[in-house]
Amino acid sequence: MSTGEYQAGVVFWNTDKCYRLVLSSSAQGVFCLDLEGRISLCNPVAAQGLGYQMPEQLIGKDMHDTIQHSLMGAKPFPRTESRILKSLNAASASSASDEVFWRANGKNFPVEYWCRPLREAGEVIGCVVSFVDITERRRTQLALYKLTKRMNLALKASKVGTWSWNLLTDRVILDEFAAPLFGLEKASFAGTPEDIFLRLHADDRERVRAELDGTLEQGAEYDTQFRVAKADNDIRVIALRGEMYREKDGKAAQITGVVWDVTEAHSLTEQLTHQASHDPLTDLVNRREFERRLEKILENIQEDRNEHALCYMDLDQFKVINDTCGHIAGDELLKQVADLLRVQVRRNDTLARLGGDEFGLLMEDCTLKQARRVTDKLRAAIEEYRFEWEGKSFQVRVSIGLVPIDHSSESMTSVMSAADAACYAAKDAGRNRVHEYHEEDTVMLRRHDEMQWVVRIDRALEESRFELDYQPIVPILDTDDDGDHFELLVRLLDESGERVAPATFLKTAEQFNLTPKIDRWVIQRAFEWLKSDPDRLQRLSMCAINLSGLSLADEGFAEFVMTQFGDKSIPPEKICFEITETAAIANLRNAINFINELKRLGCVFALDDFGSGLSSFAYLKNLPVDLLKIDGQFVRDMHLDPINLAMVKSINDIGHVMGKKTIAEFVENDDIQSRLRELGVDYAQGFGISKPKSILTY
């Protein structure tokens, strides 16, 4: 295989639109269903919420049997009664619905979910379901219900007080139930309005006076709440409501109304408000409230022209602790880190848990220089901290992205995106550091380009803008193998229809786990092409298809390949899968298992770019491959460089001793081909033999 060449991907059950939706669903569980009700895709949030470690464990499972069981025993609901399955035939997206889902451990939990149909060419091909776990909400609602019930009983047992204010005589009268609410021990009270105002909390008096003055001037009703400090320093919240009575000339004559204690209800409202804006684990501000405060700053920044800063923090070792000690330990770590950060930030700063092991800090009226001092202090404090759990000690570090906020800042989304990208840049640079965002930063520009390629690759898969080329592989020595032997190479067409070199996009695809989708596309397209012409398939001796290291680690990939063999009726012995040496070594156990499983079908395997690794020969004994493709860096100049010639000879000799055929890549002229013939190399591939051509011209 040529440098930069790579074969990969397949349209994953026509669900690429779902994949984009999954990428954008960071806080909700999302899974996709095909028309049979099977799960074709899900995100990590959905998998974890349903009790699975990885999304792949749910792929292909029946939603009805996996997620929606009967609440009344072992018998499942009839399929016609499943509201989610009904949505497959819906004409439009459904509104939020309450449901009970089941986890892998057999326990159910309440969710709120939404369904929307997926279409292709106007036809419904499945649906996407997003859900949130509402267990805590149900608990809160239950607590609210219980508290409200107690309050109603209390109100029935107590009396609502009445009051009146004669504006003509300037006298206020409180009945026996109203007077105690103001801390008055008398059974009833008659006095001046000032006597009552003095009973109010000092911070509430001016507000209540202003509201009352507005009612006296033109209002008909008066409704307010205020605090009263009783003799024992017990602060009570009192609700007061009144109705204005006027004389014929419109002059205010009297206000009469009711008054009651709402302390408990007020406390509950504050509690619910706090819960809505704070993370329940760490009690820090949550992402929604953090973004609301950031939006407020950006709305005012054009007028006040102040400088602010935002930093995005991601713990470097959190996954290790979670995997080693469990989620209980991980939760405890997050709480301790939150407490550690809380004492390091300024009083008017907003510290938030943004999700998982990610924290945010919004520093108002803060220059970039001041913010850098704060973030350096935060990084150092976490580095010095040690997390202790069951006799084990863990060092925790943090990567921080720092972004200035000024009048040039565009939107909340752009600021958060820049902070996130800066944090990733800090991780890419070695972790445990602070990276400041600058528009001209080459690291940030590279990161931005990579994310753009993620979107472009995903869109290319969705729009089927990939093509296949073939490059012949010919025998150097006399052989009985007179059939067609070639390697398939993947190409991407950009938005204007121009071809993009594989080296431009495959590295990004590998980095962002997109190569398995490309691999699936290639296998499905290649098999369809071979099946479409029986004569071509009859002439075929060997078709080589490249696989990525990520596909080797994909538990469902081998099953997918075997299904394609069955569906397309392709003889397995005519297919050679090429695996790069580095990918095989990085996934040695998975590679061996994958090779053995497909070799039992009759498939052939080649080890690509052999000789590029440091331990090639040591690993070769453990890999049950049939062919060695000699790395082109040695072949290209072997007729001029004696060291390269010696490397090619060594690889060829070792391969033959182990009973493997050899293929030389980058054979670009007759001199190289002549030398290869002298060494006894079996096959040649390169521009000197034939350049890659579209399979449409085959």
C-alpha positions as CSV (number, residue, x, y, z in Angstrom):
1,M,0.0,0.0,0.0
2,S,1.4,3.5,-0.9
3,T,2.2,6.1,1.7
4,G,-0.9,8.0,2.6
5,E,-3.1,5.4,1.0
6,Y,-5.8,3.8,3.1
7,Q,-8.9,1.8,2.7
8,A,-11.9,2.3,5.0
9,G,-15.7,2.7,5.9
10,V,-19.3,1.9,5.1
11,V,-22.6,3.7,5.5
12,F,-23.7,2.5,8.9
13,W,-27.3,1.3,8.4
14,N,-28.1,4.6,6.7
15,T,-27.9,6.4,10.0
16,D,-25.3,9.1,9.4
17,K,-27.8,11.8,10.1
18,C,-28.3,10.1,13.5
19,Y,-24.5,10.2,14.0
20,R,-24.4,13.9,13.7
21,L,-27.3,14.2,16.1
22,V,-25.5,11.9,18.5
23,L,-22.4,14.2,18.3
24,S,-24.5,17.2,19.2
25,S,-26.3,15.5,22.1
26,S,-23.7,15.9,24.9
27,A,-26.1,15.9,27.8
28,Q,-28.9,13.5,26.8
29,G,-29.0,9.8,26.1
30,V,-29.6,9.2,22.3
31,F,-30.2,6.0,20.4
32,C,-31.4,5.2,16.9
33,L,-33.8,2.4,15.9
34,D,-34.3,0.8,12.5
35,L,-37.7,-0.2,11.2
36,E,-37.5,-3.5,13.1
37,G,-37.0,-1.8,16.5
38,R,-33.3,-2.7,16.7
39,I,-30.8,-0.3,18.1
40,S,-28.5,0.8,15.3
41,L,-26.5,3.6,17.1
42,C,-26.3,5.1,20.5
43,N,-24.1,7.6,22.3
44,P,-22.0,7.0,25.5
45,V,-24.6,8.9,27.7
46,A,-27.3,6.5,26.6
47,A,-25.2,3.4,27.0
48,Q,-24.1,4.4,30.5
49,G,-27.6,5.4,31.5
50,L,-28.9,2.0,30.4
51,G,-26.1,0.2,32.4
52,Y,-23.7,-0.7,29.7
53,Q,-20.0,0.2,29.6
54,M,-19.8,0.9,25.8
55,P,-22.3,2.0,23.1
56,E,-21.3,-1.0,21.0
57,Q,-22.9,-3.4,23.5
58,L,-26.3,-2.1,22.5
59,I,-25.9,-2.2,18.8
60,G,-28.2,-4.7,17.1
61,K,-30.2,-5.3,20.3
62,D,-34.0,-5.3,20.2
63,M,-35.2,-2.1,21.9
64,H,-38.4,-3.7,23.0
65,D,-36.6,-6.5,24.8
66,T,-33.6,-4.4,26.0
67,I,-35.1,-1.1,27.1
68,Q,-38.9,-1.4,27.4
69,H,-40.0,-4.3,29.6
70,S,-43.4,-4.9,31.3
71,L,-43.9,-3.2,34.6
72,M,-46.0,-6.1,35.7
73,G,-43.7,-9.1,35.5
74,A,-41.6,-11.0,33.0
75,K,-44.0,-10.9,30.0
76,P,-43.1,-8.0,27.7
77,F,-45.7,-5.6,26.3
78,P,-47.2,-6.5,23.0
79,R,-45.3,-4.6,20.4
80,T,-48.4,-2.7,19.3
81,E,-48.5,-1.1,22.7
82,S,-45.0,0.4,22.5
83,R,-45.2,4.1,22.0
84,I,-41.6,4.3,20.8
85,L,-42.2,1.7,18.1
86,K,-45.4,3.5,17.1
87,S,-43.2,6.5,16.4
88,L,-41.5,4.7,13.6
89,N,-44.6,5.3,11.5
90,A,-45.2,8.8,12.7
91,A,-45.2,11.7,10.2
92,S,-43.5,14.1,12.6
93,A,-41.5,14.3,15.8
94,S,-43.3,13.4,19.0
95,S,-43.5,15.7,22.0
96,A,-42.0,14.8,25.4
97,S,-43.4,11.7,27.0
98,D,-42.8,9.9,30.3
99,E,-41.7,6.3,30.2
100,V,-39.9,3.7,32.2
101,F,-36.7,2.3,30.8
102,W,-34.8,-0.7,32.0
103,R,-31.1,-1.0,32.8
104,A,-28.9,-4.0,32.1
105,N,-29.1,-5.0,35.8
106,G,-32.8,-5.5,35.6
107,K,-33.8,-2.3,37.4
108,N,-36.1,0.3,35.8
109,F,-35.9,4.1,36.0
110,P,-38.2,6.9,34.9
111,V,-37.2,9.0,31.8
112,E,-38.6,11.8,29.7
113,Y,-38.0,11.0,26.0
114,W,-38.6,12.5,22.6
115,C,-38.9,10.7,19.3
116,R,-38.3,11.9,15.8
117,P,-38.5,9.9,12.6
118,L,-35.4,9.5,10.3
119,R,-36.1,9.7,6.6
120,E,-34.3,8.8,3.4
121,A,-35.7,9.9,0.1
122,G,-38.9,10.8,1.9
123,E,-39.3,7.4,3.4
124,V,-39.2,6.7,7.2
125,I,-36.2,4.4,7.8
126,G,-36.2,4.5,11.5
127,C,-36.3,6.9,14.4
128,V,-34.0,8.7,16.9
129,V,-34.9,8.7,20.6
130,S,-33.4,11.1,23.1
131,F,-34.0,10.8,26.8
132,V,-33.1,12.1,30.2
133,D,-33.2,10.3,33.5
134,I,-35.8,12.1,35.6
135,T,-35.3,10.0,38.8
136,E,-34.1,13.1,40.7
137,R,-36.9,15.2,39.3
138,R,-39.4,12.6,40.5
139,R,-37.8,12.6,43.9
140,T,-38.0,16.3,44.1
141,Q,-41.6,16.3,42.9
142,L,-42.5,13.7,45.6
143,A,-40.7,15.8,48.2
144,L,-42.6,18.9,47.0
145,Y,-45.9,17.0,47.0
146,K,-45.3,15.8,50.6
147,L,-44.3,19.3,51.7
148,T,-47.2,20.9,50.0
149,K,-49.5,18.4,51.6
150,R,-48.1,19.2,55.1
151,M,-48.5,22.9,54.3
152,N,-52.1,22.5,53.4
153,L,-52.8,20.6,56.6
154,A,-51.0,23.3,58.5
155,L,-53.0,26.0,56.8
156,K,-56.2,24.3,57.7
157,A,-55.1,23.9,61.3
158,S,-54.1,27.6,61.5
159,K,-55.9,30.8,60.7
160,V,-55.1,33.3,57.9
161,G,-54.8,36.7,59.5
162,T,-56.8,39.8,58.3
163,W,-55.7,43.4,58.4
164,S,-57.0,46.8,57.4
165,W,-55.6,50.2,57.0
166,N,-57.9,53.2,57.3
167,L,-56.2,55.8,55.2
168,L,-58.4,58.6,56.5
169,T,-57.5,58.0,60.1
170,D,-54.1,56.4,59.3
171,R,-54.8,53.5,61.6
172,V,-53.8,49.8,61.0
173,I,-55.7,47.0,62.6
174,L,-54.5,43.4,62.8
175,D,-56.7,40.5,64.0
176,E,-55.6,37.8,66.5
177,F,-54.1,35.7,63.7
178,A,-52.3,38.5,61.9
179,A,-50.6,40.1,65.0
180,P,-48.4,37.1,65.8
181,L,-47.1,37.0,62.3
182,F,-45.5,40.4,62.9
183,G,-44.0,39.3,66.3
184,L,-46.7,41.1,68.3
185,E,-47.7,39.2,71.5
186,K,-51.1,41.0,71.7
187,A,-54.2,39.1,70.7
188,S,-54.9,41.9,68.2
189,F,-53.2,45.2,67.3
190,A,-54.2,48.7,66.4
191,G,-51.6,51.3,65.6
192,T,-49.9,53.4,63.0
193,P,-48.5,52.0,59.7
194,E,-45.0,53.0,61.0
195,D,-45.4,50.6,63.9
196,I,-45.8,47.8,61.3
197,F,-43.0,49.0,59.0
198,L,-40.6,48.8,61.9
199,R,-41.4,45.1,62.2
200,L,-40.2,44.4,58.7
201,H,-36.7,43.4,57.9
202,A,-34.5,46.4,57.3
203,D,-33.6,45.3,53.8
204,D,-37.2,45.0,52.8
205,R,-38.8,48.2,54.2
206,E,-38.0,50.6,51.3
207,R,-39.2,48.2,48.7
208,V,-42.5,47.5,50.5
209,R,-43.0,51.3,50.9
210,A,-42.4,51.9,47.2
211,E,-44.8,49.2,46.2
212,L,-47.5,50.5,48.6
213,D,-47.1,54.1,47.3
214,G,-47.6,52.9,43.7
215,T,-50.9,51.1,44.8
216,L,-52.1,54.2,46.7
217,E,-51.6,56.3,43.6
218,Q,-53.4,54.2,41.0
219,G,-53.6,50.6,42.0
220,A,-56.6,48.5,43.0
221,E,-54.8,45.5,44.5
222,Y,-51.7,45.1,46.6
223,D,-49.7,41.9,46.8
224,T,-46.2,41.5,48.3
225,Q,-43.9,39.4,50.4
226,F,-41.4,40.5,53.1
227,R,-39.4,39.2,56.0
228,V,-40.1,39.7,59.6
229,A,-37.5,39.2,62.3
230,K,-39.2,38.1,65.6
231,A,-37.8,38.5,69.1
232,D,-35.9,35.2,69.0
233,N,-34.2,36.2,65.7
234,D,-36.4,33.8,63.8
235,I,-36.7,35.2,60.3
236,R,-40.2,34.5,58.8
237,V,-41.4,35.2,55.3
238,I,-44.9,36.8,55.3
239,A,-47.2,37.2,52.3
240,L,-49.6,40.1,52.4
241,R,-52.5,40.8,50.0
242,G,-55.0,43.7,50.0
243,E,-57.7,45.4,48.1
244,M,-58.0,49.2,47.7
245,Y,-61.3,51.0,48.4
246,R,-61.8,54.5,47.1
247,E,-64.3,57.3,47.6
248,K,-66.4,58.6,44.8
249,D,-63.8,61.2,43.9
250,G,-61.2,58.5,43.5
251,K,-59.4,59.3,46.7
252,A,-57.9,56.2,48.5
253,A,-59.9,55.5,51.7
254,Q,-59.0,52.0,53.0
255,I,-57.0,48.9,52.2
256,T,-58.3,45.5,53.5
257,G,-56.8,42.2,53.1
258,V,-55.2,39.0,54.4
259,V,-51.8,38.0,55.7
260,W,-50.1,34.6,56.2
261,D,-46.8,32.9,56.8
262,V,-45.1,31.5,53.7
263,T,-41.7,30.7,55.1
264,E,-41.8,27.0,54.2
265,A,-43.0,27.6,50.7
266,H,-40.5,30.3,50.1
267,S,-37.7,28.1,51.4
268,L,-38.8,25.3,49.1
269,T,-38.9,27.7,46.1
270,E,-35.3,28.8,46.9
271,Q,-34.3,25.2,47.2
272,L,-35.8,24.3,43.9
273,T,-34.3,27.4,42.3
274,H,-30.9,26.4,43.7
275,Q,-31.3,22.8,42.4
276,A,-32.2,24.1,38.9
277,S,-29.0,26.1,38.7
278,H,-26.5,23.9,40.6
279,D,-24.8,20.6,40.1
280,P,-26.3,18.1,42.6
281,L,-22.9,16.3,43.2
282,T,-20.6,19.2,43.8
283,D,-23.1,22.0,44.5
284,L,-21.3,24.2,42.0
285,V,-23.1,26.1,39.4
286,N,-24.2,23.8,36.5
287,R,-23.6,24.3,32.8
288,R,-27.0,25.9,32.1
289,E,-26.5,28.6,34.8
290,F,-22.8,29.1,33.7
291,E,-23.8,29.7,30.1
292,R,-26.7,32.1,31.3
293,R,-24.2,34.2,33.2
294,L,-21.8,34.2,30.3
295,E,-24.6,35.3,28.0
296,K,-25.4,38.2,30.3
297,I,-21.7,39.3,30.3
298,L,-21.6,39.2,26.5
299,E,-24.9,41.2,26.2
300,N,-23.4,44.1,28.2
301,I,-19.8,44.0,27.0
302,Q,-20.3,46.3,24.1
303,E,-21.4,49.0,26.5
304,D,-19.1,48.6,29.5
305,R,-16.0,47.5,27.5
306,N,-14.7,45.6,30.5
307,E,-12.3,42.7,30.2
308,H,-13.3,39.2,31.5
309,A,-11.9,35.7,31.1
310,L,-13.1,32.1,30.9
311,C,-11.2,29.0,31.6
312,Y,-12.2,25.4,30.7
313,M,-10.7,22.7,33.0
314,D,-10.5,19.0,32.3
315,L,-9.0,16.5,34.8
316,D,-6.2,14.4,33.2
317,Q,-6.4,11.3,35.4
318,F,-10.1,11.0,36.1
319,K,-10.8,8.0,33.8
320,V,-8.0,6.0,35.5
321,I,-9.5,6.5,38.9
322,N,-13.0,5.8,37.6
323,D,-11.9,2.6,35.9
324,T,-9.6,1.5,38.8
325,C,-11.8,2.3,41.8
326,G,-15.3,2.7,40.4
327,H,-17.8,5.5,40.0
328,I,-18.2,6.0,43.7
329,A,-14.6,6.9,44.0
330,G,-14.9,9.1,40.9
331,D,-17.8,11.0,42.4
332,E,-15.8,11.6,45.6
333,L,-12.8,12.8,43.6
334,L,-15.1,15.4,41.8
335,K,-16.5,16.6,45.1
336,Q,-13.0,17.0,46.6
337,V,-11.7,18.8,43.5
338,A,-14.7,21.1,43.6
339,D,-13.9,22.0,47.2
340,L,-10.3,22.6,46.3
341,L,-11.1,24.9,43.4
342,R,-13.8,26.7,45.4
343,V,-11.3,28.1,47.9
344,Q,-8.8,29.2,45.1
345,V,-11.2,31.5,43.1
346,R,-12.2,35.0,43.8
347,R,-15.5,35.7,45.6
348,N,-17.3,37.2,42.5
349,D,-16.1,34.5,40.1
350,T,-18.4,31.8,38.8
351,L,-17.1,28.3,39.3
352,A,-19.1,25.5,37.6
353,R,-19.1,21.8,36.8
354,L,-19.8,21.7,33.1
355,G,-20.2,17.9,33.0
356,G,-18.2,14.7,33.7
357,D,-14.8,15.8,34.9
358,E,-15.0,19.2,33.2
359,F,-15.1,22.5,35.2
360,G,-15.5,26.1,34.1
361,L,-14.5,29.4,35.7
362,L,-15.9,32.7,34.6
363,M,-13.8,35.6,35.9
364,E,-15.5,39.0,35.6
365,D,-13.6,42.3,35.4
366,C,-10.4,40.3,35.0
367,T,-7.5,41.0,32.6
368,L,-5.9,38.1,30.7
369,K,-2.7,38.6,32.8
370,Q,-4.7,38.4,36.1
371,A,-6.6,35.4,34.8
372,R,-3.3,33.6,33.9
373,R,-2.2,34.0,37.6
374,V,-5.5,32.5,38.8
375,T,-5.3,29.5,36.4
376,D,-1.7,28.9,37.2
377,K,-2.7,28.8,40.9
378,L,-5.5,26.4,40.1
379,R,-3.2,24.1,38.1
380,A,-0.6,24.1,40.9
381,A,-3.2,23.4,43.6
382,I,-4.5,20.4,41.8
383,E,-1.1,19.0,41.0
384,E,-0.1,19.2,44.7
385,Y,-3.4,17.4,45.7
386,R,-3.5,13.7,46.3
387,F,-6.6,11.6,46.1
388,E,-6.7,8.8,48.7
389,W,-9.1,5.9,48.2
390,E,-9.0,2.6,50.1
391,G,-5.3,2.8,50.8
392,K,-4.4,3.9,47.3
393,S,-3.0,7.4,46.5
394,F,-3.6,9.0,43.1
395,Q,-2.0,12.1,41.7
396,V,-4.5,14.3,39.7
397,R,-3.6,16.9,37.1
398,V,-5.6,19.3,35.0
399,S,-5.4,20.7,31.5
400,I,-6.8,24.3,31.3
401,G,-7.9,26.3,28.3
402,L,-8.0,30.1,28.9
403,V,-9.9,32.5,26.7
404,P,-10.2,36.3,27.0
405,I,-13.6,37.9,26.8
406,D,-13.8,41.5,25.4
407,H,-15.8,43.5,22.9
408,S,-14.5,41.4,20.1
409,S,-16.0,38.2,21.5
410,E,-18.9,37.1,19.3
411,S,-21.2,34.7,21.1
412,M,-21.5,32.3,24.0
413,T,-21.1,29.4,21.6
414,S,-17.9,30.8,20.1
415,V,-16.3,31.6,23.5
416,M,-17.1,28.1,24.9
417,S,-15.8,26.5,21.7
418,A,-12.6,28.4,21.9
419,A,-12.1,27.5,25.5
420,D,-12.8,23.8,24.8
421,A,-10.3,23.9,21.9
422,A,-7.7,25.6,24.0
423,C,-8.2,22.9,26.7
424,Y,-7.6,20.2,24.1
425,A,-4.5,22.0,22.9
426,A,-3.2,21.9,26.5
427,K,-3.8,18.1,26.5
428,D,-2.2,17.7,23.1
429,A,0.9,19.6,24.3
430,G,1.5,17.1,27.2
431,R,-1.4,17.8,29.7
432,N,-1.0,19.5,33.1
433,R,-0.7,23.0,31.6
434,V,-2.6,26.1,30.7
435,H,-3.1,27.1,27.1
436,E,-4.2,30.6,26.2
437,Y,-6.4,31.0,23.2
438,H,-5.3,33.3,20.4
439,E,-6.9,33.6,17.0
440,E,-3.5,33.3,15.2
441,D,-2.4,30.4,17.3
442,T,-1.2,27.6,14.9
443,V,-2.1,24.9,17.4
444,M,-5.6,26.2,17.6
445,L,-5.9,26.6,13.9
446,R,-4.8,23.0,13.4
447,R,-7.4,21.9,15.9
448,H,-10.0,23.9,14.1
449,D,-9.0,22.4,10.8
450,E,-9.3,18.9,12.3
451,M,-12.8,19.6,13.6
452,Q,-13.8,20.9,10.2
453,W,-12.5,17.7,8.6
454,V,-14.6,15.7,11.1
455,V,-17.7,17.4,9.8
456,R,-16.6,17.1,6.2
457,I,-15.9,13.4,6.5
458,D,-19.2,12.7,8.2
459,R,-21.0,14.7,5.5
460,A,-19.1,12.8,2.7
461,L,-20.3,9.5,4.2
462,E,-23.8,10.8,4.4
463,E,-23.7,12.0,0.8
464,S,-21.8,9.0,-0.4
465,R,-18.9,11.1,-1.7
466,F,-16.3,8.4,-1.5
467,E,-14.9,6.4,-4.5
468,L,-12.7,3.4,-5.0
469,D,-9.6,3.0,-7.1
470,Y,-7.7,-0.2,-7.9
471,Q,-4.0,-0.7,-8.3
472,P,-2.7,-3.9,-9.8
473,I,-0.3,-6.2,-8.0
474,V,1.7,-8.4,-10.4
475,P,3.9,-11.4,-10.0
476,I,7.6,-10.8,-10.5
477,L,8.6,-14.4,-10.9
478,D,7.0,-17.0,-13.1
479,T,3.8,-18.2,-11.4
480,D,0.7,-20.2,-12.1
481,D,-1.3,-17.3,-10.6
482,D,-2.8,-15.8,-13.8
483,G,-5.9,-14.2,-12.2
484,D,-6.5,-10.5,-11.5
485,H,-4.7,-9.3,-8.3
486,F,-5.2,-5.7,-7.1
487,E,-5.6,-3.5,-4.1
488,L,-8.6,-1.2,-3.6
489,L,-7.8,2.4,-2.4
490,V,-10.4,4.8,-1.0
491,R,-10.7,8.4,-2.3
492,L,-12.9,11.3,-1.0
493,L,-14.6,13.9,-3.2
494,D,-14.8,17.3,-1.7
495,E,-17.9,19.5,-1.9
496,S,-16.9,20.7,-5.4
497,G,-16.3,17.2,-6.7
498,E,-12.5,17.4,-6.6
499,R,-10.5,14.5,-5.3
500,V,-8.8,14.8,-1.9
501,A,-5.6,12.9,-1.2
502,P,-6.1,10.2,1.5
503,A,-3.2,11.6,3.6
504,T,-5.3,14.8,4.0
505,F,-8.3,13.2,5.8
506,L,-7.4,9.7,7.0
507,K,-5.2,10.9,9.9
508,T,-8.1,13.0,11.2
509,A,-10.5,10.1,10.6
510,E,-8.3,7.8,12.7
511,Q,-7.9,10.4,15.5
512,F,-11.7,10.9,15.8
513,N,-12.7,7.3,15.5
514,L,-14.3,7.6,12.0
515,T,-12.2,5.0,10.2
516,P,-14.4,2.1,11.2
517,K,-17.3,3.8,9.4
518,I,-15.1,4.3,6.3
519,D,-14.0,0.7,6.5
520,R,-17.5,-0.5,6.5
521,W,-18.4,1.7,3.5
522,V,-15.4,0.3,1.5
523,I,-16.2,-3.3,2.2
524,Q,-19.9,-3.0,1.3
525,R,-19.1,-1.0,-1.8
526,A,-16.3,-3.4,-2.9
527,F,-18.4,-6.4,-2.5
528,E,-21.3,-4.8,-4.4
529,W,-19.0,-4.0,-7.2
530,L,-17.5,-7.5,-7.4
531,K,-21.0,-9.1,-7.2
532,S,-22.3,-6.8,-10.0
533,D,-20.1,-8.6,-12.7
534,P,-19.9,-12.4,-12.4
535,D,-17.2,-12.5,-15.1
536,R,-15.0,-10.0,-13.1
537,L,-15.5,-12.1,-10.0
538,Q,-14.6,-15.3,-11.9
539,R,-11.3,-13.6,-13.2
540,L,-10.4,-12.3,-9.7
541,S,-7.5,-14.0,-8.0
542,M,-7.1,-11.6,-5.1
543,C,-8.7,-8.3,-4.0
544,A,-6.8,-6.5,-1.2
545,I,-8.8,-4.3,1.2
546,N,-7.2,-2.2,3.9
547,L,-8.5,-2.2,7.5
548,S,-7.7,0.4,10.3
549,G,-6.6,-0.5,13.8
550,L,-9.8,0.9,15.2
551,S,-11.8,-1.7,13.1
552,L,-9.7,-4.5,14.7
553,A,-10.8,-3.3,18.1
554,D,-14.5,-3.0,17.1
555,E,-16.3,-6.1,18.6
556,G,-19.0,-6.1,15.9
557,F,-16.7,-5.6,12.9
558,A,-15.9,-9.3,12.3
559,E,-19.6,-10.2,12.4
560,F,-20.3,-7.3,9.9
561,V,-17.7,-8.7,7.5
562,M,-19.0,-12.2,7.7
563,T,-22.5,-10.9,7.0
564,Q,-21.3,-9.1,3.9
565,F,-19.7,-12.3,2.6
566,G,-23.1,-14.1,3.0
567,D,-25.2,-11.3,1.6
568,K,-23.0,-10.6,-1.5
569,S,-22.0,-14.3,-2.1
570,I,-18.3,-13.3,-2.3
571,P,-15.8,-16.2,-2.0
572,P,-13.7,-15.4,1.1
573,E,-10.6,-16.9,-0.4
574,K,-10.6,-14.1,-3.0
575,I,-10.4,-11.4,-0.4
576,C,-7.1,-10.3,1.3
577,F,-7.4,-7.9,4.2
578,E,-4.4,-5.6,4.7
579,I,-3.4,-4.5,8.2
580,T,-0.6,-2.1,8.8
581,E,2.2,-3.3,11.0
582,T,1.7,-0.4,13.5
583,A,-2.0,-1.1,13.8
584,A,-1.5,-4.8,14.3
585,I,1.1,-4.3,17.0
586,A,-1.0,-1.6,18.8
587,N,-4.0,-4.0,18.9
588,L,-2.0,-7.3,18.9
589,R,-4.6,-9.5,20.8
590,N,-7.5,-8.0,18.8
591,A,-5.6,-8.4,15.5
592,I,-4.8,-12.1,16.2
593,N,-8.4,-12.9,17.2
594,F,-9.8,-11.0,14.1
595,I,-7.3,-12.7,11.7
596,N,-8.0,-16.2,13.1
597,E,-11.8,-15.7,12.9
598,L,-11.8,-14.6,9.3
599,K,-9.1,-17.1,8.2
600,R,-11.5,-19.8,9.3
601,L,-13.8,-18.5,6.5
602,G,-10.9,-18.7,4.0
603,C,-9.8,-15.1,3.9
604,V,-6.2,-14.1,3.3
605,F,-4.2,-11.5,5.3
606,A,-1.3,-9.2,4.5
607,L,0.8,-7.3,6.9
608,D,1.2,-3.8,5.3
609,D,4.2,-1.4,5.6
610,F,6.3,-4.2,7.1
611,G,9.7,-3.1,8.4
612,S,8.5,0.4,9.5
613,G,8.3,-0.7,13.2
614,L,11.1,-1.2,15.6
615,S,10.2,-4.8,16.5
616,S,8.8,-6.1,13.2
617,F,10.5,-9.5,13.2
618,A,9.7,-10.2,16.9
619,Y,5.9,-9.6,16.3
620,L,5.8,-11.4,13.0
621,K,6.0,-14.8,14.6
622,N,2.8,-14.1,16.5
623,L,0.8,-12.8,13.6
624,P,-0.9,-15.5,11.3
625,V,-0.6,-13.5,8.1
626,D,-0.1,-14.9,4.6
627,L,1.7,-12.0,2.9
628,L,4.3,-9.4,3.8
629,K,4.1,-6.0,2.0
630,I,7.7,-4.6,2.2
631,D,7.6,-0.9,3.3
632,G,8.0,1.4,0.3
633,Q,10.6,3.5,2.1
634,F,13.1,0.7,1.6
635,V,11.9,-0.3,-1.9
636,R,11.9,3.2,-3.5
637,D,15.7,3.7,-3.5
638,M,16.9,0.1,-3.2
639,H,18.7,0.2,-6.5
640,L,20.7,3.2,-5.3
641,D,21.0,2.6,-1.6
642,P,22.8,-0.6,-0.4
643,I,21.3,-0.4,3.1
644,N,17.7,-0.3,1.7
645,L,18.6,-3.2,-0.6
646,A,19.8,-5.2,2.4
647,M,16.6,-4.4,4.3
648,V,14.5,-5.6,1.4
649,K,16.5,-8.8,1.1
650,S,16.3,-9.4,4.9
651,I,12.5,-9.0,4.9
652,N,12.0,-11.2,1.9
653,D,14.3,-13.9,3.2
654,I,12.6,-14.0,6.6
655,G,9.2,-14.0,5.0
656,H,10.0,-16.9,2.8
657,V,11.6,-18.9,5.7
658,M,8.3,-18.4,7.6
659,G,6.3,-19.6,4.5
660,K,4.9,-16.2,3.6
661,K,4.7,-14.5,0.1
662,T,6.2,-11.0,-0.2
663,I,5.0,-7.9,-2.0
664,A,7.2,-4.9,-2.7
665,E,5.5,-1.5,-2.7
666,F,6.6,1.7,-4.5
667,V,8.1,-0.1,-7.5
668,E,8.6,2.9,-9.7
669,N,11.0,1.7,-12.5
670,D,12.4,-1.3,-14.2
671,D,15.7,-1.1,-12.3
672,I,13.8,-1.7,-9.0
673,Q,11.8,-4.5,-10.5
674,S,15.0,-6.1,-11.8
675,R,16.6,-6.0,-8.4
676,L,13.4,-7.5,-6.8
677,R,13.5,-10.3,-9.3
678,E,17.1,-11.1,-8.3
679,L,16.2,-11.2,-4.6
680,G,13.2,-13.5,-5.3
681,V,10.4,-11.1,-4.2
682,D,7.1,-12.6,-5.2
683,Y,4.9,-9.6,-6.2
684,A,5.4,-5.9,-7.2
685,Q,3.1,-2.9,-6.9
686,G,3.7,0.7,-7.7
687,F,3.6,3.5,-10.4
688,G,6.2,1.6,-12.4
689,I,3.6,-1.2,-12.7
690,S,0.4,0.8,-12.9
691,K,-1.0,3.9,-11.3
692,P,-4.3,3.6,-9.4
693,K,-7.4,3.8,-11.6
694,S,-11.1,4.2,-10.8
695,I,-13.0,0.9,-10.5
696,L,-15.5,2.4,-13.0
697,T,-12.8,2.0,-15.7
698,Y,-12.0,-1.6,-14.8
